[in-house]
Structures are given as C-alpha cells and as structure tokens.
Amino acid sequence: MSEIAVVITDGTSAWKLSWIKRTSRGFYLSFLDPGNPIHISYHEDGEFHLKRDTTRPVKEDVSLNVPIIPQGPRQPLTNFYGVEEIYSFILDLSHGSLSCLPIFKNRRCDGIFCIETRYLRTNIITVEFKLMSRNFPLPLNLTEPHSALYYFATLTTPWLVICVKEGA
C-alpha cells in the first residue's frame, strides 16, 4: 500500500486537501472539504464509488466547488487504457479561504504532493484527479486560456495524475 498526502500551502501554513491510497484492491481518495467530506474508491474491477460524509458538522466557510461525478462501473485497472477523470473541483485561494481546511501535521506517508500558491497567477484554480495509462499522451488542450500543470502523483499502473489549472 502507498499513501500520498495532497497539501496546499501559502509558504506560511499548510493545509490538508486530500489523501490518496493505492492498495492491491484499488485507489482510494479522500477530500477534506469540512462542509462536505468526500471519499472515492476506484476498485481493481472498475467499480467506482463516491461517498459524502454527512456525519461531520458543516463549517461556515467551504471553499471547494464540487461537481457531480457519475458513479458505477468504469475500466478495470488491470487492463486500463486511456484517461478517466476521478474527481475535479474549483478552489478559491483568496485570503482566508483555506482556513476551513484542516492544518497539515506531519504524519507518516509515502509522499507529499504540495500545491504552492505563491507561484500561481490567480486566486482561483481547478484541481483535477485523473487516472492515465502509461504511454498515453497527456490530454493537453492547447486552446485553453489557462496554464495547466500535470503532476504524476503515483508511479503505479495506471498513473494517478493531478492537474492544476489556473482559473476556473
């Protein structure tokens, strides 16, 4: 099993945005929007689930704008080819908007993926989590007006890729 923390920082503080786990049974992701915590599983056989945790109290400042993602069967991971979007959201980086996220505390994990906000040119970003097969070209849209940065969060088969786009 491997576990990766997805953290966002302004250079002074760091907040937990997501956890990614890869096990022999599939990919598991949790998104830490306090008003609407979300847990996603993509199983080896292609079964896909998105669950919202409604047992936690809702906080007043929620900065994740979350679209509805269709659930149900997808490609099996064993012979995965192409690109599958797992989850995407818009994140507001304006002053104080990240304070609703939990503070990142050092914890044992296999890796940390950090989104550094000081180098972004906008206060709004779109974050996309995708699965991509090896030897598949990056899905770059050259007509897109915003910068898109692709990061390979896992070196598994398929890869889990995080795309950070400036703007909504």
C-alpha positions in Angstrom: 0.0 0.0 0.0 1.2 3.5 -0.7 -0.2 6.7 0.8 0.2 10.2 -0.5 -0.8 13.5 1.2 -2.0 16.3 -1.0 -1.2 19.6 0.7 -1.8 23.2 -0.2 0.5 25.9 1.2 0.9 29.7 1.0 4.5 29.4 2.3 3.5 30.1 5.9 0.8 27.5 6.6 0.0 24.1 5.1 -3.5 22.6 4.8 -4.6 19.0 4.0 -6.5 18.9 0.8 -6.7 15.2 0.1 -5.2 11.7 0.9 -4.5 9.2 -1.9 -4.1 5.5 -1.1 -3.2 2.8 -3.6 -3.7 -0.8 -2.4 -4.0 -4.1 -4.2 -7.7 -3.5 -4.2 -7.6 -0.1 -6.0 -7.3 3.6 -5.5 -8.9 5.4 -2.5 -9.1 9.2 -2.2 -10.5 11.4 0.5 -11.2 15.1 0.0 -11.2 17.2 3.2 -13.8 19.9 2.5 -15.1 20.3 6.1 -18.6 21.1 4.9 -18.8 18.1 2.5 -16.0 15.5 3.1 -15.9 13.1 0.1 -14.4 9.6 -0.2 -13.8 8.0 -3.5 -12.9 4.4 -4.4 -11.9 3.1 -7.8 -11.6 -0.7 -7.4 -9.4 -3.1 -9.5 -12.5 -4.5 -11.2 -13.6 -1.0 -12.4 -16.2 -0.4 -9.7 -16.3 3.3 -8.8 -17.9 4.9 -5.7 -18.2 8.4 -4.4 -19.5 8.9 -0.9 -20.2 12.0 1.0 -19.7 12.0 4.8 -22.8 13.7 6.2 -22.0 12.8 9.8 -19.5 15.6 10.3 -20.7 19.1 11.2 -20.8 21.6 8.4 -18.5 24.6 8.9 -19.4 28.0 7.6 -16.6 28.6 5.1 -16.4 26.0 2.4 -14.0 26.8 -0.5 -14.4 23.6 -2.7 -16.9 23.9 -5.5 -17.7 20.2 -6.3 -19.4 18.9 -9.4 -21.4 15.7 -9.5 -19.3 12.7 -10.8 -21.2 9.8 -12.3 -20.8 6.5 -10.3 -20.9 2.9 -11.4 -18.6 0.7 -13.4 -15.5 2.0 -15.2 -12.5 0.4 -16.8 -10.8 -2.4 -14.8 -7.4 -1.3 -13.5 -5.7 -4.5 -14.7 -6.0 -3.6 -18.4 -6.6 0.2 -18.1 -6.0 2.3 -21.2 -6.6 6.0 -21.8 -7.7 8.6 -19.3 -10.5 8.5 -16.7 -11.4 11.6 -14.6 -11.7 10.7 -11.0 -12.6 14.0 -9.4 -12.3 17.7 -10.0 -13.1 20.9 -8.1 -12.5 24.6 -8.1 -10.5 26.0 -5.2 -10.7 29.6 -4.0 -7.2 30.8 -2.8 -8.2 34.3 -1.8 -7.1 35.5 1.7 -8.5 33.4 4.5 -10.5 31.0 2.3 -8.2 28.0 3.0 -8.7 28.3 6.8 -11.7 26.0 6.6 -9.3 23.1 5.7 -7.5 21.2 8.4 -3.9 22.1 9.1 -1.4 19.6 7.8 0.5 17.9 10.5 3.5 15.6 9.8 2.3 12.1 9.6 3.9 9.0 8.2 3.1 8.7 4.5 5.0 7.6 1.3 4.9 11.0 -0.3 3.6 14.6 -0.1 2.2 16.4 -3.2 2.3 20.1 -2.5 0.4 22.9 -4.3 2.4 26.1 -3.7 0.1 29.1 -4.1 2.8 31.8 -4.0 3.7 31.0 -7.6 0.2 31.0 -9.1 -1.0 34.0 -11.0 -4.6 33.7 -9.9 -6.7 33.2 -6.8 -8.9 30.5 -8.4 -7.6 27.1 -9.5 -9.2 24.0 -10.8 -7.7 20.7 -9.5 -8.4 17.5 -11.4 -7.5 14.0 -10.4 -7.2 11.6 -13.3 -6.1 8.0 -14.0 -3.9 7.7 -17.1 -2.4 4.7 -18.7 1.3 4.6 -19.4 2.4 5.6 -22.9 -0.8 7.6 -23.3 -0.3 11.3 -24.4 -1.1 14.0 -21.9 -4.6 15.4 -22.7 -3.4 18.9 -23.3 -5.8 21.4 -24.7 -3.7 24.0 -26.5 -6.7 26.3 -26.9 -7.2 26.6 -23.2 -6.6 30.1 -21.9 -5.2 29.0 -18.5 -2.0 27.3 -17.6 -2.3 23.6 -16.9 0.4 21.8 -14.9 0.3 18.0 -14.8 1.9 16.1 -11.9 2.3 12.3 -11.6 1.2 11.5 -8.1 1.8 7.8 -8.3 4.1 5.6 -10.4 1.6 2.8 -10.4 -0.2 1.3 -13.3 -2.3 3.3 -14.2 -0.8 6.5 -13.1 -2.7 8.9 -10.9 -2.2 12.4 -12.3 -3.1 15.7 -10.7 -3.7 18.6 -13.0 -3.7 22.1 -11.6 -5.2 24.8 -13.8 -5.1 28.5 -13.1 -8.6 29.9 -13.3 -12.0 28.2 -13.3 
